[in-house]
Amino acid sequence: MRIMRKPRFTQAFLIIVVLFALTRTAPVAHAEIGLNIDATALRFIYTPGAGGFGSIGRIDITRGSSSALTAQMLELGGDGLGGGNDTLIDLAKVTSESFPTFDAIFTADVFYLGQPNSYAIVGTYTVKDTTGTTVLEGDYTSDFVTLSSSTLYMGGNLANADGILRPGSPATGWAFVGDSDKTPDNINGVFGGQDGIDGTITMDRWRDVSTLANLFNFEFVGSFPDLDAFFNDAIQASVHADMKVSVVVPAPSAVLLGWIGLALVGWIKRRLA
């Protein structure tokens, strides 16, 4: 008697159905975690002629006497980071009154691009928490620099081959320690937020950077007619500024789903071989 075997495409079809079900049942909001770090009220110094080879000047930005920093850990909605559907799941705040305090340090060279009011900015940005630990570090490049009245805008990218979030090994995780007395102890009804520690944000080993967006705005007292005038003047000012760094990292559920998908794809290939 001849034994009839089920068509191979049936097994493949069933696996495709399972994969589809997994992607449908996994909440979109859990696919990614966003980290938003915002430093405000900073000390800005621009020195013409002080930059490296080929530059026209140097920018140094540090925290000042009234500086503060807010770090937010967000569960992203389907519209991505900052789209309006994000949910705050952890929070850490720091003020300059803390001891020990935090640091937000930006150092960059300014390059003239050969056309009026056309400049590029290349440098580094480092953030330290209240323990003095470097928690974020990267090389910054901006070729979109504009000046409107007293507001300087630098739009660019932060990059670090070893990971924007420090320390360097993904297996060691990541943490930002802020001020518990400056941070609400209940985040959406959960004490201490996702990690259960008041004033601290922690991630396990899921901290590989996938995307990064930067928005640097600096509001100055006074007015400059254009960028050419701005970068030809020595400037020292305490500015109401936002140095926002937005990072998207894969959540454990997303990575696990990816592993399941890869395993099932390999199984399908073996069965259909």
Sequence and secondary structure as in RCSB ss.txt:
>XXXX:A:sequence
MRIMRKPRFTQAFLIIVVLFALTRTAPVAHAEIGLNIDATALRFIYTPGAGGFGSIGRIDITRGSSSALTAQMLE
LGGDGLGGGNDTLIDLAKVTSESFPTFDAIFTADVFYLGQPNSYAIVGTYTVKDTTGTTVLEGDYTSDFVTLSSS
TLYMGGNLANADGILRPGSPATGWAFVGDSDKTPDNINGVFGGQDGIDGTITMDRWRDVSTLANLFNFEFVGSFP
DLDAFFNDAIQASVHADMKVSVVVPAPSAVLLGWIGLALVGWIKRRLA
>XXXX:A:secstr
       HHHHHHHHHHHHHHHHHHS GGGSEEEEEEEEEEEEEEEEET SSTT SEEEEEEEEEEEEEEEEEEE
  TT TTSS  EEEEEEEEETT SS  EEEEEEEEEE SSTT EEEEEEEEEE TTS EEEEEEEEEEEEEEETT
EEEEEEEEE TT SBSSS GGG EEEE  TTTS SEETTEETTTTT TTEEEE S     EEEEEEEEE SS  S
SHHHHTTS EEEEEEEEEEEEEEEE HHHHHHHHHHHHHHHHHHHHH 
